[in-house]
Amino acid sequence: MHQIVHYLDESGNDLYQSWLDSLRDRVAKIAVIRRVARVEAGLLGDHAYLRDGISELRIDVGAGYRVYFAQLGSMMVLLTSGGDKKSQSRDIERAIRLLKDWEKRNG
């Protein structure tokens, strides 16, 4: 089992939830929700460690969505999400910055 925690910025905005809410592709949105539910049950599935504490869940639907996260013991912090390969490098850099911010504010 994994405890899922959403990254909140300093204003309390949930970047993961905002991204999920913005998805227009209903099939992809459902696939992401189901995938995170499986992770919560302890089933990581298709994922990869990237670098600097950041891993990605790969969702093979639509544009090939990713959910970037940090695994901190049994806690998984959902940082942000991205779309296709075109934005992947930028999304990873953003996830690294968000993790550093989360660690700074949450000890």
Jmol script that loads the backbone (N, CA, C; Angstrom):
load data "model"
ATOM      1  N   MET A   1       0.839  -1.183   0.000  1.00  0.00           N
ATOM      2  CA  MET A   1       0.000   0.000   0.000  1.00  0.00           C
ATOM      3  C   MET A   1       0.883   1.245   0.000  1.00  0.00           C
ATOM      4  N   HIS A   2       0.455   2.234  -0.749  1.00  0.00           N
ATOM      5  CA  HIS A   2       1.149   3.515  -0.802  1.00  0.00           C
ATOM      6  C   HIS A   2       0.193   4.603  -0.361  1.00  0.00           C
ATOM      7  N   GLN A   3       0.681   5.483   0.478  1.00  0.00           N
ATOM      8  CA  GLN A   3      -0.090   6.666   0.832  1.00  0.00           C
ATOM      9  C   GLN A   3       0.170   7.700  -0.261  1.00  0.00           C
ATOM     10  N   ILE A   4      -0.887   8.134  -0.928  1.00  0.00           N
ATOM     11  CA  ILE A   4      -0.761   9.121  -1.997  1.00  0.00           C
ATOM     12  C   ILE A   4      -0.934  10.505  -1.399  1.00  0.00           C
ATOM     13  N   VAL A   5       0.047  11.363  -1.651  1.00  0.00           N
ATOM     14  CA  VAL A   5       0.016  12.743  -1.184  1.00  0.00           C
ATOM     15  C   VAL A   5       0.190  13.637  -2.404  1.00  0.00           C
ATOM     16  N   HIS A   6      -0.635  14.648  -2.520  1.00  0.00           N
ATOM     17  CA  HIS A   6      -0.526  15.568  -3.642  1.00  0.00           C
ATOM     18  C   HIS A   6       0.351  16.752  -3.245  1.00  0.00           C
ATOM     19  N   TYR A   7       1.231  17.143  -4.141  1.00  0.00           N
ATOM     20  CA  TYR A   7       2.030  18.339  -3.943  1.00  0.00           C
ATOM     21  C   TYR A   7       1.100  19.545  -4.011  1.00  0.00           C
ATOM     22  N   LEU A   8       1.220  20.421  -3.025  1.00  0.00           N
ATOM     23  CA  LEU A   8       0.498  21.686  -3.030  1.00  0.00           C
ATOM     24  C   LEU A   8       1.522  22.803  -3.066  1.00  0.00           C
ATOM     25  N   ASP A   9       1.307  23.775  -3.930  1.00  0.00           N
ATOM     26  CA  ASP A   9       2.243  24.896  -3.942  1.00  0.00           C
ATOM     27  C   ASP A   9       1.989  25.794  -2.730  1.00  0.00           C
ATOM     28  N   GLU A  10       2.742  26.864  -2.611  1.00  0.00           N
ATOM     29  CA  GLU A  10       2.639  27.721  -1.429  1.00  0.00           C
ATOM     30  C   GLU A  10       1.256  28.342  -1.262  1.00  0.00           C
ATOM     31  N   SER A  11       0.502  28.445  -2.341  1.00  0.00           N
ATOM     32  CA  SER A  11      -0.853  29.006  -2.279  1.00  0.00           C
ATOM     33  C   SER A  11      -1.904  27.928  -2.031  1.00  0.00           C
ATOM     34  N   GLY A  12      -1.462  26.670  -1.917  1.00  0.00           N
ATOM     35  CA  GLY A  12      -2.390  25.572  -1.685  1.00  0.00           C
ATOM     36  C   GLY A  12      -2.969  24.962  -2.945  1.00  0.00           C
ATOM     37  N   ASN A  13      -2.442  25.341  -4.113  1.00  0.00           N
ATOM     38  CA  ASN A  13      -2.921  24.784  -5.376  1.00  0.00           C
ATOM     39  C   ASN A  13      -2.359  23.384  -5.584  1.00  0.00           C
ATOM     40  N   ASP A  14      -3.222  22.464  -5.954  1.00  0.00           N
ATOM     41  CA  ASP A  14      -2.844  21.076  -6.227  1.00  0.00           C
ATOM     42  C   ASP A  14      -2.567  20.967  -7.727  1.00  0.00           C
ATOM     43  N   LEU A  15      -1.280  20.955  -8.092  1.00  0.00           N
ATOM     44  CA  LEU A  15      -0.913  20.969  -9.506  1.00  0.00           C
ATOM     45  C   LEU A  15      -1.326  19.696 -10.226  1.00  0.00           C
ATOM     46  N   TYR A  16      -1.216  18.567  -9.557  1.00  0.00           N
ATOM     47  CA  TYR A  16      -1.643  17.299 -10.168  1.00  0.00           C
ATOM     48  C   TYR A  16      -3.143  17.333 -10.441  1.00  0.00           C
ATOM     49  N   GLN A  17      -3.938  17.728  -9.445  1.00  0.00           N
ATOM     50  CA  GLN A  17      -5.391  17.745  -9.617  1.00  0.00           C
ATOM     51  C   GLN A  17      -5.807  18.750 -10.681  1.00  0.00           C
ATOM     52  N   SER A  18      -5.123  19.883 -10.729  1.00  0.00           N
ATOM     53  CA  SER A  18      -5.423  20.886 -11.759  1.00  0.00           C
ATOM     54  C   SER A  18      -5.168  20.313 -13.146  1.00  0.00           C
ATOM     55  N   TRP A  19      -4.048  19.596 -13.288  1.00  0.00           N
ATOM     56  CA  TRP A  19      -3.746  18.970 -14.577  1.00  0.00           C
ATOM     57  C   TRP A  19      -4.804  17.933 -14.921  1.00  0.00           C
ATOM     58  N   LEU A  20      -5.139  17.093 -13.954  1.00  0.00           N
ATOM     59  CA  LEU A  20      -6.133  16.048 -14.201  1.00  0.00           C
ATOM     60  C   LEU A  20      -7.475  16.659 -14.595  1.00  0.00           C
ATOM     61  N   ASP A  21      -7.886  17.697 -13.886  1.00  0.00           N
ATOM     62  CA  ASP A  21      -9.150  18.365 -14.202  1.00  0.00           C
ATOM     63  C   ASP A  21      -9.146  18.975 -15.597  1.00  0.00           C
ATOM     64  N   SER A  22      -7.958  19.344 -16.083  1.00  0.00           N
ATOM     65  CA  SER A  22      -7.871  19.994 -17.395  1.00  0.00           C
ATOM     66  C   SER A  22      -7.875  19.004 -18.558  1.00  0.00           C
ATOM     67  N   LEU A  23      -7.690  17.722 -18.286  1.00  0.00           N
ATOM     68  CA  LEU A  23      -7.668  16.733 -19.369  1.00  0.00           C
ATOM     69  C   LEU A  23      -9.031  16.667 -20.055  1.00  0.00           C
ATOM     70  N   ARG A  24      -9.031  16.860 -21.348  1.00  0.00           N
ATOM     71  CA  ARG A  24     -10.285  16.774 -22.107  1.00  0.00           C
ATOM     72  C   ARG A  24     -10.566  15.354 -22.584  1.00  0.00           C
ATOM     73  N   ASP A  25      -9.522  14.571 -22.725  1.00  0.00           N
ATOM     74  CA  ASP A  25      -9.644  13.187 -23.184  1.00  0.00           C
ATOM     75  C   ASP A  25     -10.178  12.341 -22.021  1.00  0.00           C
ATOM     76  N   ARG A  26     -11.481  12.026 -22.089  1.00  0.00           N
ATOM     77  CA  ARG A  26     -12.119  11.277 -20.996  1.00  0.00           C
ATOM     78  C   ARG A  26     -11.491   9.910 -20.784  1.00  0.00           C
ATOM     79  N   VAL A  27     -11.133   9.242 -21.859  1.00  0.00           N
ATOM     80  CA  VAL A  27     -10.525   7.915 -21.754  1.00  0.00           C
ATOM     81  C   VAL A  27      -9.188   8.018 -21.014  1.00  0.00           C
ATOM     82  N   ALA A  28      -8.397   9.021 -21.369  1.00  0.00           N
ATOM     83  CA  ALA A  28      -7.108   9.214 -20.705  1.00  0.00           C
ATOM     84  C   ALA A  28      -7.312   9.581 -19.237  1.00  0.00           C
ATOM     85  N   LYS A  29      -8.276  10.434 -18.955  1.00  0.00           N
ATOM     86  CA  LYS A  29      -8.530  10.847 -17.571  1.00  0.00           C
ATOM     87  C   LYS A  29      -8.903   9.640 -16.713  1.00  0.00           C
ATOM     88  N   ILE A  30      -9.772   8.794 -17.231  1.00  0.00           N
ATOM     89  CA  ILE A  30     -10.172   7.591 -16.506  1.00  0.00           C
ATOM     90  C   ILE A  30      -8.971   6.663 -16.315  1.00  0.00           C
ATOM     91  N   ALA A  31      -8.131   6.535 -17.344  1.00  0.00           N
ATOM     92  CA  ALA A  31      -6.945   5.683 -17.248  1.00  0.00           C
ATOM     93  C   ALA A  31      -5.992   6.198 -16.170  1.00  0.00           C
ATOM     94  N   VAL A  32      -5.812   7.503 -16.078  1.00  0.00           N
ATOM     95  CA  VAL A  32      -4.930   8.076 -15.061  1.00  0.00           C
ATOM     96  C   VAL A  32      -5.499   7.826 -13.673  1.00  0.00           C
ATOM     97  N   ILE A  33      -6.785   8.074 -13.491  1.00  0.00           N
ATOM     98  CA  ILE A  33      -7.427   7.868 -12.183  1.00  0.00           C
ATOM     99  C   ILE A  33      -7.305   6.411 -11.753  1.00  0.00           C
ATOM    100  N   ARG A  34      -7.582   5.501 -12.671  1.00  0.00           N
ATOM    101  CA  ARG A  34      -7.467   4.066 -12.344  1.00  0.00           C
ATOM    102  C   ARG A  34      -6.038   3.684 -12.007  1.00  0.00           C
ATOM    103  N   ARG A  35      -5.098   4.252 -12.752  1.00  0.00           N
ATOM    104  CA  ARG A  35      -3.692   3.931 -12.526  1.00  0.00           C
ATOM    105  C   ARG A  35      -3.237   4.371 -11.140  1.00  0.00           C
ATOM    106  N   VAL A  36      -3.609   5.575 -10.741  1.00  0.00           N
ATOM    107  CA  VAL A  36      -3.228   6.073  -9.421  1.00  0.00           C
ATOM    108  C   VAL A  36      -3.909   5.242  -8.331  1.00  0.00           C
ATOM    109  N   ALA A  37      -5.126   4.792  -8.572  1.00  0.00           N
ATOM    110  CA  ALA A  37      -5.813   3.928  -7.598  1.00  0.00           C
ATOM    111  C   ALA A  37      -5.067   2.604  -7.444  1.00  0.00           C
ATOM    112  N   ARG A  38      -4.567   2.045  -8.541  1.00  0.00           N
ATOM    113  CA  ARG A  38      -3.785   0.797  -8.460  1.00  0.00           C
ATOM    114  C   ARG A  38      -2.487   1.019  -7.697  1.00  0.00           C
ATOM    115  N   VAL A  39      -1.866   2.172  -7.915  1.00  0.00           N
ATOM    116  CA  VAL A  39      -0.637   2.500  -7.189  1.00  0.00           C
ATOM    117  C   VAL A  39      -0.923   2.564  -5.695  1.00  0.00           C
ATOM    118  N   GLU A  40      -2.030   3.184  -5.340  1.00  0.00           N
ATOM    119  CA  GLU A  40      -2.394   3.291  -3.934  1.00  0.00           C
ATOM    120  C   GLU A  40      -2.547   1.911  -3.299  1.00  0.00           C
ATOM    121  N   ALA A  41      -2.979   0.941  -4.105  1.00  0.00           N
ATOM    122  CA  ALA A  41      -3.134  -0.430  -3.635  1.00  0.00           C
ATOM    123  C   ALA A  41      -1.801  -1.190  -3.624  1.00  0.00           C
ATOM    124  N   GLY A  42      -0.725  -0.525  -4.061  1.00  0.00           N
ATOM    125  CA  GLY A  42       0.589  -1.158  -4.032  1.00  0.00           C
ATOM    126  C   GLY A  42       1.065  -1.702  -5.364  1.00  0.00           C
ATOM    127  N   LEU A  43       0.327  -1.454  -6.422  1.00  0.00           N
ATOM    128  CA  LEU A  43       0.669  -1.980  -7.744  1.00  0.00           C
ATOM    129  C   LEU A  43       1.196  -0.855  -8.626  1.00  0.00           C
ATOM    130  N   LEU A  44       2.513  -0.710  -8.697  1.00  0.00           N
ATOM    131  CA  LEU A  44       3.102   0.393  -9.455  1.00  0.00           C
ATOM    132  C   LEU A  44       2.958   0.235 -10.963  1.00  0.00           C
ATOM    133  N   GLY A  45       3.021  -0.979 -11.461  1.00  0.00           N
ATOM    134  CA  GLY A  45       2.895  -1.170 -12.904  1.00  0.00           C
ATOM    135  C   GLY A  45       4.044  -0.526 -13.668  1.00  0.00           C
ATOM    136  N   ASP A  46       3.760  -0.028 -14.868  1.00  0.00           N
ATOM    137  CA  ASP A  46       4.775   0.540 -15.758  1.00  0.00           C
ATOM    138  C   ASP A  46       5.255   1.879 -15.201  1.00  0.00           C
ATOM    139  N   HIS A  47       6.462   1.861 -14.656  1.00  0.00           N
ATOM    140  CA  HIS A  47       7.041   3.067 -14.082  1.00  0.00           C
ATOM    141  C   HIS A  47       8.547   2.997 -14.246  1.00  0.00           C
ATOM    142  N   ALA A  48       9.201   4.127 -14.051  1.00  0.00           N
ATOM    143  CA  ALA A  48      10.659   4.155 -14.165  1.00  0.00           C
ATOM    144  C   ALA A  48      11.209   5.252 -13.277  1.00  0.00           C
ATOM    145  N   TYR A  49      12.337   4.944 -12.638  1.00  0.00           N
ATOM    146  CA  TYR A  49      13.075   5.983 -11.922  1.00  0.00           C
ATOM    147  C   TYR A  49      13.793   6.811 -12.971  1.00  0.00           C
ATOM    148  N   LEU A  50      13.709   8.132 -12.853  1.00  0.00           N
ATOM    149  CA  LEU A  50      14.352   9.009 -13.826  1.00  0.00           C
ATOM    150  C   LEU A  50      15.665   9.561 -13.271  1.00  0.00           C
ATOM    151  N   ARG A  51      15.564  10.460 -12.302  1.00  0.00           N
ATOM    152  CA  ARG A  51      16.764  11.011 -11.657  1.00  0.00           C
ATOM    153  C   ARG A  51      16.360  11.965 -10.547  1.00  0.00           C
ATOM    154  N   ASP A  52      17.296  12.261  -9.680  1.00  0.00           N
ATOM    155  CA  ASP A  52      17.103  13.253  -8.618  1.00  0.00           C
ATOM    156  C   ASP A  52      15.843  13.011  -7.793  1.00  0.00           C
ATOM    157  N   GLY A  53      15.532  11.739  -7.547  1.00  0.00           N
ATOM    158  CA  GLY A  53      14.381  11.401  -6.724  1.00  0.00           C
ATOM    159  C   GLY A  53      13.059  11.344  -7.456  1.00  0.00           C
ATOM    160  N   ILE A  54      13.055  11.578  -8.751  1.00  0.00           N
ATOM    161  CA  ILE A  54      11.829  11.630  -9.545  1.00  0.00           C
ATOM    162  C   ILE A  54      11.656  10.338 -10.338  1.00  0.00           C
ATOM    163  N   SER A  55      10.434   9.826 -10.290  1.00  0.00           N
ATOM    164  CA  SER A  55      10.049   8.674 -11.102  1.00  0.00           C
ATOM    165  C   SER A  55       8.818   9.059 -11.903  1.00  0.00           C
ATOM    166  N   GLU A  56       8.500   8.213 -12.866  1.00  0.00           N
ATOM    167  CA  GLU A  56       7.302   8.474 -13.653  1.00  0.00           C
ATOM    168  C   GLU A  56       6.447   7.226 -13.742  1.00  0.00           C
ATOM    169  N   LEU A  57       5.145   7.442 -13.684  1.00  0.00           N
ATOM    170  CA  LEU A  57       4.171   6.416 -14.034  1.00  0.00           C
ATOM    171  C   LEU A  57       3.854   6.647 -15.500  1.00  0.00           C
ATOM    172  N   ARG A  58       3.932   5.611 -16.296  1.00  0.00           N
ATOM    173  CA  ARG A  58       3.625   5.750 -17.718  1.00  0.00           C
ATOM    174  C   ARG A  58       2.228   5.215 -17.975  1.00  0.00           C
ATOM    175  N   ILE A  59       1.420   6.040 -18.573  1.00  0.00           N
ATOM    176  CA  ILE A  59       0.051   5.656 -18.898  1.00  0.00           C
ATOM    177  C   ILE A  59      -0.040   5.609 -20.417  1.00  0.00           C
ATOM    178  N   ASP A  60      -0.191   4.404 -20.937  1.00  0.00           N
ATOM    179  CA  ASP A  60      -0.134   4.182 -22.386  1.00  0.00           C
ATOM    180  C   ASP A  60      -1.510   4.396 -23.016  1.00  0.00           C
ATOM    181  N   VAL A  61      -1.985   5.620 -22.905  1.00  0.00           N
ATOM    182  CA  VAL A  61      -3.281   6.001 -23.480  1.00  0.00           C
ATOM    183  C   VAL A  61      -3.120   7.399 -24.057  1.00  0.00           C
ATOM    184  N   GLY A  62      -3.777   7.658 -25.148  1.00  0.00           N
ATOM    185  CA  GLY A  62      -3.743   9.006 -25.717  1.00  0.00           C
ATOM    186  C   GLY A  62      -2.336   9.427 -26.072  1.00  0.00           C
ATOM    187  N   ALA A  63      -1.937  10.583 -25.551  1.00  0.00           N
ATOM    188  CA  ALA A  63      -0.636  11.172 -25.880  1.00  0.00           C
ATOM    189  C   ALA A  63       0.521  10.516 -25.129  1.00  0.00           C
ATOM    190  N   GLY A  64       0.249   9.447 -24.393  1.00  0.00           N
ATOM    191  CA  GLY A  64       1.304   8.801 -23.613  1.00  0.00           C
ATOM    192  C   GLY A  64       1.587   9.601 -22.359  1.00  0.00           C
ATOM    193  N   TYR A  65       0.587   9.764 -21.548  1.00  0.00           N
ATOM    194  CA  TYR A  65       0.682  10.611 -20.368  1.00  0.00           C
ATOM    195  C   TYR A  65       1.628  10.041 -19.321  1.00  0.00           C
ATOM    196  N   ARG A  66       2.207  10.939 -18.545  1.00  0.00           N
ATOM    197  CA  ARG A  66       3.096  10.595 -17.446  1.00  0.00           C
ATOM    198  C   ARG A  66       2.590  11.280 -16.192  1.00  0.00           C
ATOM    199  N   VAL A  67       2.774  10.623 -15.060  1.00  0.00           N
ATOM    200  CA  VAL A  67       2.555  11.242 -13.763  1.00  0.00           C
ATOM    201  C   VAL A  67       3.898  11.173 -13.055  1.00  0.00           C
ATOM    202  N   TYR A  68       4.450  12.320 -12.720  1.00  0.00           N
ATOM    203  CA  TYR A  68       5.749  12.381 -12.063  1.00  0.00           C
ATOM    204  C   TYR A  68       5.553  12.374 -10.557  1.00  0.00           C
ATOM    205  N   PHE A  69       6.363  11.562  -9.879  1.00  0.00           N
ATOM    206  CA  PHE A  69       6.192  11.391  -8.439  1.00  0.00           C
ATOM    207  C   PHE A  69       7.528  11.164  -7.758  1.00  0.00           C
ATOM    208  N   ALA A  70       7.500  11.303  -6.457  1.00  0.00           N
ATOM    209  CA  ALA A  70       8.654  10.980  -5.620  1.00  0.00           C
ATOM    210  C   ALA A  70       8.194   9.942  -4.610  1.00  0.00           C
ATOM    211  N   GLN A  71       8.973   8.906  -4.444  1.00  0.00           N
ATOM    212  CA  GLN A  71       8.667   7.858  -3.473  1.00  0.00           C
ATOM    213  C   GLN A  71       9.466   8.136  -2.212  1.00  0.00           C
ATOM    214  N   LEU A  72       8.771   8.399  -1.123  1.00  0.00           N
ATOM    215  CA  LEU A  72       9.415   8.710   0.148  1.00  0.00           C
ATOM    216  C   LEU A  72       8.926   7.693   1.167  1.00  0.00           C
ATOM    217  N   GLY A  73       9.630   6.567   1.271  1.00  0.00           N
ATOM    218  CA  GLY A  73       9.170   5.466   2.109  1.00  0.00           C
ATOM    219  C   GLY A  73       7.903   4.879   1.518  1.00  0.00           C
ATOM    220  N   SER A  74       6.870   4.753   2.339  1.00  0.00           N
ATOM    221  CA  SER A  74       5.601   4.232   1.826  1.00  0.00           C
ATOM    222  C   SER A  74       4.711   5.351   1.295  1.00  0.00           C
ATOM    223  N   MET A  75       5.226   6.569   1.330  1.00  0.00           N
ATOM    224  CA  MET A  75       4.463   7.709   0.844  1.00  0.00           C
ATOM    225  C   MET A  75       4.884   8.057  -0.577  1.00  0.00           C
ATOM    226  N   MET A  76       3.907   8.311  -1.415  1.00  0.00           N
ATOM    227  CA  MET A  76       4.177   8.715  -2.781  1.00  0.00           C
ATOM    228  C   MET A  76       3.612  10.108  -2.971  1.00  0.00           C
ATOM    229  N   VAL A  77       4.480  11.032  -3.340  1.00  0.00           N
ATOM    230  CA  VAL A  77       4.059  12.411  -3.545  1.00  0.00           C
ATOM    231  C   VAL A  77       3.855  12.635  -5.037  1.00  0.00           C
ATOM    232  N   LEU A  78       2.614  12.890  -5.434  1.00  0.00           N
ATOM    233  CA  LEU A  78       2.318  13.205  -6.819  1.00  0.00           C
ATOM    234  C   LEU A  78       2.688  14.657  -7.048  1.00  0.00           C
ATOM    235  N   LEU A  79       3.613  14.888  -7.949  1.00  0.00           N
ATOM    236  CA  LEU A  79       4.139  16.229  -8.143  1.00  0.00           C
ATOM    237  C   LEU A  79       3.425  16.964  -9.263  1.00  0.00           C
ATOM    238  N   THR A  80       3.514  16.427 -10.427  1.00  0.00           N
ATOM    239  CA  THR A  80       2.917  17.085 -11.575  1.00  0.00           C
ATOM    240  C   THR A  80       2.797  16.048 -12.676  1.00  0.00           C
ATOM    241  N   SER A  81       2.203  16.415 -13.738  1.00  0.00           N
ATOM    242  CA  SER A  81       1.980  15.466 -14.817  1.00  0.00           C
ATOM    243  C   SER A  81       2.307  16.114 -16.140  1.00  0.00           C
ATOM    244  N   GLY A  82       2.547  15.281 -17.114  1.00  0.00           N
ATOM    245  CA  GLY A  82       2.890  15.801 -18.420  1.00  0.00           C
ATOM    246  C   GLY A  82       2.242  14.997 -19.520  1.00  0.00           C
ATOM    247  N   GLY A  83       2.407  15.474 -20.711  1.00  0.00           N
ATOM    248  CA  GLY A  83       1.787  14.839 -21.858  1.00  0.00           C
ATOM    249  C   GLY A  83       2.757  13.976 -22.627  1.00  0.00           C
ATOM    250  N   ASP A  84       3.057  14.389 -23.830  1.00  0.00           N
ATOM    251  CA  ASP A  84       3.833  13.556 -24.738  1.00  0.00           C
ATOM    252  C   ASP A  84       5.335  13.802 -24.603  1.00  0.00           C
ATOM    253  N   LYS A  85       6.085  13.136 -25.462  1.00  0.00           N
ATOM    254  CA  LYS A  85       7.543  13.197 -25.411  1.00  0.00           C
ATOM    255  C   LYS A  85       8.080  14.608 -25.649  1.00  0.00           C
ATOM    256  N   LYS A  86       7.331  15.448 -26.366  1.00  0.00           N
ATOM    257  CA  LYS A  86       7.808  16.798 -26.669  1.00  0.00           C
ATOM    258  C   LYS A  86       8.058  17.617 -25.403  1.00  0.00           C
ATOM    259  N   SER A  87       7.245  17.410 -24.380  1.00  0.00           N
ATOM    260  CA  SER A  87       7.382  18.217 -23.162  1.00  0.00           C
ATOM    261  C   SER A  87       8.064  17.458 -22.029  1.00  0.00           C
ATOM    262  N   GLN A  88       8.498  16.235 -22.273  1.00  0.00           N
ATOM    263  CA  GLN A  88       8.998  15.384 -21.195  1.00  0.00           C
ATOM    264  C   GLN A  88      10.199  15.987 -20.462  1.00  0.00           C
ATOM    265  N   SER A  89      11.182  16.496 -21.166  1.00  0.00           N
ATOM    266  CA  SER A  89      12.368  17.062 -20.502  1.00  0.00           C
ATOM    267  C   SER A  89      11.982  18.230 -19.607  1.00  0.00           C
ATOM    268  N   ARG A  90      11.135  19.106 -20.110  1.00  0.00           N
ATOM    269  CA  ARG A  90      10.676  20.252 -19.324  1.00  0.00           C
ATOM    270  C   ARG A  90       9.857  19.793 -18.124  1.00  0.00           C
ATOM    271  N   ASP A  91       9.020  18.785 -18.312  1.00  0.00           N
ATOM    272  CA  ASP A  91       8.190  18.264 -17.219  1.00  0.00           C
ATOM    273  C   ASP A  91       9.046  17.647 -16.117  1.00  0.00           C
ATOM    274  N   ILE A  92      10.109  16.953 -16.489  1.00  0.00           N
ATOM    275  CA  ILE A  92      10.998  16.329 -15.502  1.00  0.00           C
ATOM    276  C   ILE A  92      11.723  17.406 -14.701  1.00  0.00           C
ATOM    277  N   GLU A  93      12.227  18.420 -15.375  1.00  0.00           N
ATOM    278  CA  GLU A  93      12.904  19.519 -14.666  1.00  0.00           C
ATOM    279  C   GLU A  93      11.948  20.189 -13.686  1.00  0.00           C
ATOM    280  N   ARG A  94      10.730  20.383 -14.098  1.00  0.00           N
ATOM    281  CA  ARG A  94       9.726  20.989 -13.219  1.00  0.00           C
ATOM    282  C   ARG A  94       9.465  20.100 -12.009  1.00  0.00           C
ATOM    283  N   ALA A  95       9.336  18.796 -12.238  1.00  0.00           N
ATOM    284  CA  ALA A  95       9.095  17.855 -11.138  1.00  0.00           C
ATOM    285  C   ALA A  95      10.250  17.889 -10.131  1.00  0.00           C
ATOM    286  N   ILE A  96      11.482  18.003 -10.614  1.00  0.00           N
ATOM    287  CA  ILE A  96      12.646  18.086  -9.717  1.00  0.00           C
ATOM    288  C   ILE A  96      12.557  19.346  -8.863  1.00  0.00           C
ATOM    289  N   ARG A  97      12.221  20.471  -9.485  1.00  0.00           N
ATOM    290  CA  ARG A  97      12.080  21.727  -8.720  1.00  0.00           C
ATOM    291  C   ARG A  97      10.967  21.610  -7.679  1.00  0.00           C
ATOM    292  N   LEU A  98       9.857  20.986  -8.061  1.00  0.00           N
ATOM    293  CA  LEU A  98       8.733  20.847  -7.136  1.00  0.00           C
ATOM    294  C   LEU A  98       9.094  19.934  -5.963  1.00  0.00           C
ATOM    295  N   LEU A  99       9.830  18.861  -6.221  1.00  0.00           N
ATOM    296  CA  LEU A  99      10.253  17.979  -5.139  1.00  0.00           C
ATOM    297  C   LEU A  99      11.150  18.729  -4.158  1.00  0.00           C
ATOM    298  N   LYS A 100      12.088  19.493  -4.674  1.00  0.00           N
ATOM    299  CA  LYS A 100      12.967  20.274  -3.788  1.00  0.00           C
ATOM    300  C   LYS A 100      12.143  21.240  -2.945  1.00  0.00           C
ATOM    301  N   ASP A 101      11.164  21.883  -3.559  1.00  0.00           N
ATOM    302  CA  ASP A 101      10.297  22.804  -2.822  1.00  0.00           C
ATOM    303  C   ASP A 101       9.500  22.049  -1.760  1.00  0.00           C
ATOM    304  N   TRP A 102       8.956  20.887  -2.115  1.00  0.00           N
ATOM    305  CA  TRP A 102       8.169  20.089  -1.164  1.00  0.00           C
ATOM    306  C   TRP A 102       9.036  19.686   0.031  1.00  0.00           C
ATOM    307  N   GLU A 103      10.251  19.218  -0.247  1.00  0.00           N
ATOM    308  CA  GLU A 103      11.150  18.803   0.836  1.00  0.00           C
ATOM    309  C   GLU A 103      11.506  19.983   1.733  1.00  0.00           C
ATOM    310  N   LYS A 104      11.735  21.132   1.149  1.00  0.00           N
ATOM    311  CA  LYS A 104      12.077  22.336   1.919  1.00  0.00           C
ATOM    312  C   LYS A 104      10.920  22.734   2.845  1.00  0.00           C
ATOM    313  N   ARG A 105       9.696  22.649   2.343  1.00  0.00           N
ATOM    314  CA  ARG A 105       8.546  23.086   3.130  1.00  0.00           C
ATOM    315  C   ARG A 105       7.990  22.016   4.062  1.00  0.00           C
ATOM    316  N   ASN A 106       8.318  20.744   3.797  1.00  0.00           N
ATOM    317  CA  ASN A 106       7.753  19.652   4.597  1.00  0.00           C
ATOM    318  C   ASN A 106       8.792  18.870   5.392  1.00  0.00           C
ATOM    319  N   GLY A 107      10.019  19.297   5.311  1.00  0.00           N
ATOM    320  CA  GLY A 107      11.090  18.655   6.093  1.00  0.00           C
ATOM    321  C   GLY A 107      11.400  17.319   5.597  1.00  0.00           C
TER     322      GLY A 107
END
end "model"
wireframe off; spacefill off
backbone 0.3
color backbone group
